[in-house]
Amino acid sequence: MNILVTGGAGQLGSYLIDTLSAGHEVRALDIREPVIEEHHPLISHVDIRDQAAVERECEWADGIVHAAAQVSVERSIEEPEVDADINIIGTLSMLKAASLAGVGIFVYISSSAVYGDPKYLPVDEAHPRNPKSPYGISKLTAEEYVRVYGESRDLDYLIIRPFNFYSSRADPGSPYSGVITKFVSNIKAGEPILIEGDGEQTRDFVHALDVAEMVRRSVESQVRNLTMNCGSGKGTSINELAEVLASICENVEIRHVAPRIGDIKHSIADISLVRDFVGFEPKIPLREGLISFFD
Ligand SMILES: NC(=O)c1ccc[n+]([C@@H]2O[C@H](COP(=O)([O-])OP(=O)(O)OC[C@H]3O[C@@H](n4cnc5c(N)ncnc54)[C@H](O)[C@@H]3O)[C@@H](O)[C@H]2O)c1
């Protein structure tokens, strides 16, 4: 299959290129330069909101994995119009281009942010969608466009809702990086790691390579027109995360600071659906994934 990955210079996008290239022709697009040297020839400098350019890119494709996004919850609060423009209008332009090109499958990388505060745990796909941030709203709105566009234009789709993924390919220079990237950066700089609140809040951490593997399996399966969670299926508290890092590295100082306003207390994915439908099982244990930051 010829597969076009959007956001190919990003954390997940770069693993998607590696993973999908094993059995497919892969090209990608992004607005920034890839960090991985070998990915340079594969990535076109294209903004997903540039309709004419994405239509040209999609002509070649049999399948699209749409991972490009404005990914920061904080930035979505500061600049909701930018977030909506990239995540909603950008997704619409990809859908239009995919439909014109007659691609066989459109995979949308959504987010667990669509659920908001969990009403029960683990969170399955039937859980009410109640996003708490403009980012969650834009990811949910884009999902709905994918579903309705897919149904009305005969475009097969899959919607994947990853929980918190991490890897050493996340941008440590970003002011909006995730908790694992922040903790590792601080440890490497000899600074204390700062836990917001009591640290008892839980997250479902899954390695970005596992997410890419789940996407590959889904694309290659017969499963279509379905929404699936992607996570480890386990909750890890921020205190536990800090302890694992302290057991890997020497002299880690842990400090507690004020809780973040509006933070979700617990988040754990129910991954029964993706286990049953595509046989996905996450392979990289958290400790192993964390050790890889210090190789
Ligand atoms: N990181 C997580 O924990 C997490 C969790 C759930 C869902 N997601 C989703 O996974 C996807 C990938 O996230 P990531 O963590 O790899 O982020 P990332 O920031 O590393 O990658 C996103 C890429 O999209 C590109 N991009 C942004 N705007 C663009 C535009 N207008 N045109 C073209 N490219 C553009 C960026 O340059 C970046 O390379 C996103 O859709 C995100 O919403 C991430």
The ligand as a Gaussian input file, in Angstrom:
#p B3LYP/6-31G(d) Opt

LIG

0 1
 N        1.632000      12.797000      22.763000
 C        0.561000      12.217000      23.303000
 O        0.593000      11.738000      24.440000
 C       -0.740000      12.142000      22.508000
 C       -1.824000      11.502000      23.113000
 C       -3.003000      11.357000      22.391000
 C       -3.072000      11.795000      21.077000
 N       -2.016000      12.419000      20.510000
 C       -2.130000      12.808000      19.093000
 O       -1.111000      12.114000      18.380000
 C       -0.699000      12.877000      17.246000
 C        0.821000      13.027000      17.226000
 O        1.248000      13.643000      18.443000
 P        2.807000      13.750000      18.848000
 O        2.886000      13.631000      20.328000
 O        3.621000      12.858000      17.991000
 O        3.065000      15.287000      18.535000
 P        4.230000      16.015000      17.736000
 O        4.090000      17.480000      18.032000
 O        5.544000      15.374000      18.001000
 O        3.816000      15.733000      16.214000
 C        2.817000      16.466000      15.547000
 C        3.420000      16.918000      14.219000
 O        2.395000      17.628000      13.489000
 C        3.061000      18.667000      12.804000
 N        2.112000      19.709000      12.451000
 C        1.498000      20.601000      13.290000
 N        0.744000      21.445000      12.580000
 C        0.860000      21.075000      11.282000
 C        0.311000      21.588000      10.074000
 N       -0.510000      22.657000      10.077000
 N        0.621000      20.981000       8.917000
 C        1.478000      19.916000       8.898000
 N        2.043000      19.387000      10.015000
 C        1.728000      19.985000      11.188000
 C        4.113000      19.181000      13.779000
 O        5.113000      19.936000      13.130000
 C        4.611000      17.895000      14.402000
 O        5.760000      17.402000      13.751000
 C       -1.464000      14.192000      17.331000
 O       -2.590000      14.104000      16.473000
 C       -1.922000      14.267000      18.783000
 O       -3.102000      15.024000      18.917000
 C       -0.844000      12.626000      21.199000

